[in-house]
Amino acid sequence: MNILFIYPRMFHPHRGGIERVSELITVELIKRGHNVLFLHNIRDEALLDYPYPAPIYYFPFSVCEVEKNGLFYQNFLVEHHVDIVINQDPLTYHALCRFSKRMEQVKTISVIHTTPSSMYNYLFSLTMRLRNDTWIEKIKRVARIIKVPRIKSDYWLRLENCYDDCFAYTDLLCLLSLKFIPELKRIHSGDMDRVIAIGNPNTYSEQNLVKGTKKKQILYVGRLEWYQKRVDRLVDIWGYLYKDFPDWELIFVGDGPTRHEIEQKSLKMERVVFTGRQDPEPFYRSASILCLVSDFEGWGMVLTEAMTFGTIPVVFNSFAAVTDIIEDGKTGLLVTPFSCKQFAQKLRMLMSNEELRAEMSEACVQSVKRFDIQNIVDQWEEAFGRLKGKNINTSFL
C-alpha cells in the first residue's frame, strides 16, 4: 500500500515522541513492502542531514490556509496513488481531512497522541503560575485569571470542532488506549464504532541485560518544563529522600525552559545531576528507577523505553494509558496524583529493597515485549485491512 504520514514538523526521531514513533512505524512498514511518504508544513534546514526513511514533501502554504493546502493535498493524493493517510496531528489537520474524504480510494486514520482533552483540565493552573516574581507579572496573572473562563470555553470549542471533523471526515480515529474513550465521549457523543486503539511501539529492540549492573540511580528523561511535565515535583520528592539514601543519586537527562529554575531549586540538595540533552540509552542501562511526574501523558514513551532496559518506572496514575503499560506492584509503581509525599514513600520502599528491584526489573523486561515494533505494526496492518477490505494475516493484541 501507499501510505502517507502528515504532520507539521519533520520526523526527526530526537525531536519528540510523535516523530520517533512515526519513524519506527515507517521503517517497519517499508520492511513489509509498503511505500511510505511524509508530508509536512515546516521545512527545517537544520534537520535535513538526517537519513529519513521515506521521501519528504511539503505543503505550499501555512497550516492556516486550509483551502489552498486542500487543493494541493487532493492533487498530491492522486499523483502519488495514496491508499492510507495517517494524520498524526488532528488538532492541526482536522479540517484538511474533508478534502481526502471526497476521494473514495483514500482512507484516513486520525491519531490522538495525547489524552483526548489534552491540556484543558490544566488551563487554570497554567494561568496561575507566575513566570517570574515581579509585581508586573503578578498583575498580569490577575488579568489572565479573569480571562480563564473565556480561555477554557474557546479551547473546549476547538476540541469539539476537531473531533466533529475527525468523526465526519476520517475513517478511523486511533487512540493510544481504549481507556481514553470515556474522556472522548465527554467531548464528542457520537458513535464510537470507528474508534480503535494502538499503543506506541518500543523505541529499542529487546536487550540482553547483565544482572547486577544497575546502579543506585533515579532517572528522569524528557523536557524540563513546568507545563505538563512538572519536573519541579521530582525535586520536591528528592528532598524527602536524599539525606536517608546517601549512596543514591538523581539524574536529569534533557533540557528545557525551566532547567535553570530546577537547578536553582536543587542547589540545597545533594547528588542531583543535570546532563542536558543526551542519548538516554546509557542512562537507561545504568539506572535502577525511572520517575515520571507529569500532569498528563498520552502514552509516556520513557516508561516503555526504561522498562526495555529493566529500569523500574514510578509514575503518577494521571492518565488512562498508564495502566496499559504498568501493572502496579509488579512492573512499576503507580502513585495517587499528585502526592509528592506518597511518591517519596513508594520510592523509599523500592530503594530500600534490592531483591524487590531485581524481581520487578526482570518483570519489566518481559512485560514490555508486548509493545515490540512487530506487534504494533501488526495492529496497524489490521487497521489498513479493515479500511481497504483486504485480508492481512495479522491480528490485534
C-alpha positions in Angstrom: 0.0 0.0 0.0 1.0 3.6 -0.5 0.9 5.2 3.0 1.2 9.0 3.7 2.0 10.4 7.1 1.1 14.1 7.6 2.4 16.2 10.5 3.5 19.8 10.7 7.2 19.1 11.7 9.7 16.8 10.1 10.0 13.3 11.7 13.5 13.6 13.3 13.4 11.0 16.0 15.3 13.1 18.5 12.7 15.9 18.4 9.8 14.3 20.1 7.8 11.2 20.8 5.5 11.5 17.8 8.5 12.0 15.5 10.2 8.9 17.0 7.0 6.7 16.7 6.4 7.8 13.1 9.9 6.8 12.1 9.8 3.5 13.9 6.5 2.5 12.2 7.7 3.8 8.8 10.8 1.6 8.9 8.8 -1.5 9.8 6.1 -0.8 7.1 8.8 -0.4 4.5 10.3 -3.7 5.6 6.9 -5.3 4.9 6.7 -4.0 1.4 4.7 -0.8 1.9 5.6 2.5 0.2 5.6 5.4 2.7 5.7 9.2 2.1 5.9 12.2 4.5 4.1 15.5 4.1 4.9 18.4 6.4 4.4 22.2 6.7 7.7 23.1 8.2 11.0 22.7 6.4 13.8 22.8 8.9 17.1 23.2 7.2 19.0 22.1 10.4 17.3 18.7 10.2 17.9 17.9 6.6 21.1 16.0 7.1 19.3 13.1 8.9 18.7 10.0 6.7 14.9 9.9 6.8 13.5 6.5 5.8 10.8 8.0 3.4 10.6 10.8 0.9 9.7 14.2 2.3 7.2 16.7 0.8 5.9 20.0 2.0 2.6 21.8 1.9 3.0 25.0 -0.1 1.1 27.2 2.3 0.9 27.7 6.1 -1.4 25.5 8.2 -3.9 28.3 8.4 -4.6 28.3 4.7 -6.7 25.2 4.6 -8.4 25.8 1.3 -5.2 26.4 -0.6 -3.5 23.5 1.0 -6.6 21.3 0.4 -6.4 21.7 -3.3 -2.7 20.8 -3.3 -3.4 17.9 -0.9 -6.1 16.4 -3.3 -3.7 16.6 -6.2 -0.9 15.1 -4.1 -3.0 12.1 -3.1 -3.9 11.4 -6.7 -0.4 11.9 -8.1 1.1 9.5 -5.5 -1.7 7.0 -5.6 -2.1 7.2 -1.8 -4.2 4.5 -0.2 -3.9 5.4 3.5 -3.3 8.7 5.2 -2.1 8.7 8.8 -2.9 12.1 10.3 -0.5 12.5 13.2 -1.9 15.9 14.3 -5.7 16.0 14.1 -5.8 19.3 16.0 -3.9 20.9 13.1 -5.2 19.0 10.2 -8.8 18.0 11.1 -10.3 20.5 8.6 -7.9 19.4 5.8 -9.3 15.9 6.0 -12.5 16.9 4.3 -10.6 17.1 1.0 -9.5 13.4 1.2 -12.9 12.3 2.4 -14.2 13.2 -1.1 -11.9 10.6 -2.6 -13.3 7.1 -2.2 -9.9 5.4 -2.8 -8.2 7.2 0.1 -8.8 6.2 3.7 -7.7 8.4 6.6 -6.7 7.4 10.2 -6.5 10.3 12.7 -4.3 9.6 15.6 -4.7 11.2 19.0 -1.2 11.1 20.6 -2.3 12.7 23.9 -5.3 12.5 26.2 -8.5 13.4 24.2 -9.0 16.6 26.3 -5.2 17.4 26.1 -4.4 20.4 28.4 -8.0 21.5 29.0 -8.1 20.4 32.6 -4.9 22.2 33.4 -5.6 25.6 31.9 -6.3 27.2 35.3 -3.1 26.0 36.9 -1.1 27.2 33.8 -2.7 30.6 34.2 -2.0 30.8 37.9 1.7 30.1 37.5 4.0 33.1 37.9 6.6 33.4 35.1 8.7 35.5 37.5 8.5 37.2 40.9 8.0 40.8 39.7 4.9 42.9 40.5 4.2 43.4 36.8 3.9 39.6 36.4 1.6 39.4 39.4 -0.7 42.0 37.9 -0.6 40.1 34.6 -1.6 36.9 36.4 -4.7 38.6 37.8 -5.6 39.7 34.2 -5.1 36.1 33.0 -7.2 34.7 35.7 -10.1 37.0 34.7 -9.8 35.5 31.2 -9.7 31.9 32.3 -13.5 31.1 31.6 -13.1 32.5 28.1 -9.8 30.7 27.5 -11.4 27.4 28.6 -14.5 27.9 26.6 -12.5 28.7 23.4 -10.3 25.7 24.0 -13.2 23.3 24.5 -14.8 24.6 21.3 -11.6 23.9 19.5 -11.6 20.4 20.8 -15.2 19.9 19.8 -14.5 21.2 16.3 -11.5 18.9 16.0 -13.5 15.7 17.0 -16.5 16.7 14.9 -14.3 16.8 11.9 -12.4 13.6 12.8 -15.7 11.7 13.0 -17.1 13.3 9.9 -14.0 13.3 7.6 -11.8 10.4 8.7 -12.4 6.7 8.6 -10.9 5.7 11.9 -9.9 7.6 15.0 -7.0 6.0 16.7 -6.4 6.5 20.4 -3.3 5.2 22.3 -5.6 3.3 24.7 -9.3 2.3 24.7 -9.4 3.6 28.3 -9.4 7.1 26.8 -12.9 6.5 25.3 -14.8 7.8 28.4 -12.9 11.1 28.2 -13.5 11.2 24.4 -17.2 10.8 25.0 -17.3 13.9 27.2 -16.2 15.9 24.1 -18.0 14.1 21.3 -21.1 12.0 21.9 -21.1 10.2 18.5 -20.8 6.6 17.6 -17.5 5.1 18.8 -17.5 2.1 16.4 -14.8 3.7 14.3 -12.5 4.3 17.3 -9.6 2.0 17.6 -6.6 1.9 20.0 -2.9 1.2 19.1 -0.2 1.8 21.7 3.2 3.2 20.8 6.0 0.8 19.9 9.1 0.3 21.9 11.9 2.6 20.8 14.6 -0.1 21.4 14.7 -3.7 20.4 14.9 -6.4 23.0 18.1 -6.1 25.2 20.5 -8.7 26.6 20.9 -7.3 30.1 23.6 -8.3 32.5 22.4 -8.9 36.1 24.0 -6.8 38.8 24.9 -3.9 36.6 22.3 -1.5 37.8 23.4 1.5 39.8 21.6 3.3 42.6 20.3 6.0 40.3 16.9 7.6 39.9 16.4 8.9 36.4 14.2 11.5 34.7 14.3 11.6 30.9 12.4 14.3 29.0 11.8 18.0 28.6 12.5 20.2 31.6 9.4 22.3 31.7 6.6 23.3 34.0 3.7 22.7 31.5 2.6 19.1 31.6 5.9 17.6 32.7 6.0 19.4 36.1 9.6 18.4 36.7 9.7 20.6 39.8 7.8 17.9 41.6 10.6 15.5 41.3 13.0 17.9 43.1 10.4 18.1 45.9 10.3 14.3 46.1 14.1 14.1 46.2 14.0 16.4 49.1 12.2 13.8 51.2 14.8 11.1 50.3 18.4 12.3 49.7 19.5 12.5 53.3 18.4 8.9 54.0 19.9 7.4 50.9 23.5 8.9 50.6 24.5 6.2 48.1 21.7 7.1 45.6 21.7 10.0 43.0 19.0 11.7 41.0 19.8 12.3 37.3 18.0 14.6 34.8 18.5 13.8 31.1 17.0 16.5 29.0 16.7 20.3 28.6 14.0 22.9 28.5 12.7 26.3 29.6 12.7 25.5 33.4 16.1 23.9 33.6 17.7 26.9 35.4 14.8 27.1 37.8 15.0 23.4 38.6 18.8 23.6 39.0 18.5 26.5 41.4 15.8 24.7 43.4 18.0 21.6 43.8 21.2 23.5 44.9 20.4 22.9 48.6 20.2 19.2 48.0 23.0 16.7 47.3 23.6 14.3 44.4 21.4 15.9 41.7 22.9 15.7 38.3 21.8 17.6 35.1 23.3 16.1 31.9 21.5 18.3 29.4 20.2 16.7 26.2 21.9 13.3 25.7 21.2 10.0 24.2 19.3 8.4 27.0 20.2 4.8 26.3 23.3 4.5 28.6 21.3 6.1 31.4 18.5 3.6 30.9 21.1 0.8 31.1 22.6 2.0 34.4 19.6 3.5 36.3 17.5 1.4 38.6 14.4 3.6 38.7 12.7 6.0 36.3 10.3 8.7 37.5 7.5 10.4 35.6 5.7 13.2 37.4 3.6 14.7 34.6 0.1 16.2 34.9 -0.9 14.0 31.9 0.6 12.0 29.1 -0.8 10.2 26.0 1.5 7.2 26.4 4.7 8.2 28.2 7.3 6.6 25.9 10.0 6.9 28.5 8.2 4.3 30.5 8.4 1.6 27.9 11.9 2.7 27.0 13.1 2.4 30.6 11.3 -1.0 31.0 13.2 -2.4 28.0 16.4 -1.9 30.0 14.9 -3.2 33.2 14.6 0.2 34.7 11.5 0.3 37.0 9.0 3.1 36.4 7.4 5.0 39.2 4.7 7.4 37.9 1.6 9.3 38.9 -1.5 7.5 37.9 -2.6 10.6 36.0 -3.5 9.3 32.5 -5.6 6.3 31.4 -2.9 4.6 29.3 -0.5 4.2 32.2 -2.4 1.1 33.4 -1.9 -0.5 29.9 1.8 -0.2 30.4 2.3 -0.8 34.1 0.9 -3.4 36.4 1.1 -1.7 39.8 3.5 -3.5 42.2 4.8 -5.9 39.5 6.2 -3.9 36.6 6.3 -0.5 38.3 4.6 1.6 40.9 1.6 3.9 40.5 1.1 6.9 42.8 -2.1 8.8 43.5 -2.0 12.1 41.7 -0.3 14.4 42.8 1.0 13.5 46.2 4.8 14.1 46.4 4.9 12.5 49.9 3.3 9.3 48.7 5.6 9.3 45.7 8.6 9.5 48.0 7.2 6.8 50.2 6.9 4.4 47.2 10.4 5.3 46.1 11.7 4.7 49.6 10.2 1.2 49.6 11.8 0.4 46.3 15.2 2.0 47.1 15.4 0.0 50.3 14.8 -3.4 48.8 17.3 -4.7 46.4 15.6 -8.0 46.0 12.3 -6.4 45.0 14.1 -4.2 42.5 15.7 -7.2 40.9 12.3 -9.0 40.7 10.5 -6.0 39.2 13.3 -5.2 36.8 13.0 -8.7 35.2 9.2 -8.4 35.1 9.6 -5.1 33.2 11.8 -6.6 30.6 9.3 -9.4 29.9 6.2 -7.3 30.1 7.3 -4.6 27.7 7.8 -7.1 24.8 4.1 -6.7 24.1 4.9 -3.4 22.5 7.7 -4.5 20.2 7.5 -2.9 16.8 6.4 -6.1 15.0 3.4 -6.4 17.3 2.4 -2.8 16.9 2.7 -2.8 13.1 0.6 -5.9 13.0 -2.1 -3.9 14.6 -1.6 -1.0 12.0 -1.8 -3.5 9.2 -5.0 -4.9 10.7 -6.5 -1.4 10.6 -5.4 -0.9 7.0 -7.0 -4.2 6.0 -10.2 -3.2 7.8 -10.4 0.1 5.7 -9.4 -1.4 2.4 -11.3 -4.6 2.7 -8.1 -6.7 2.3 -7.2 -9.8 4.4 -3.9 -9.2 6.0 -2.5 -12.0 8.2 -2.3 -10.1 11.4 -4.4 -9.5 14.5 -4.9 -7.0 17.3 -3.2 -7.9 20.5 
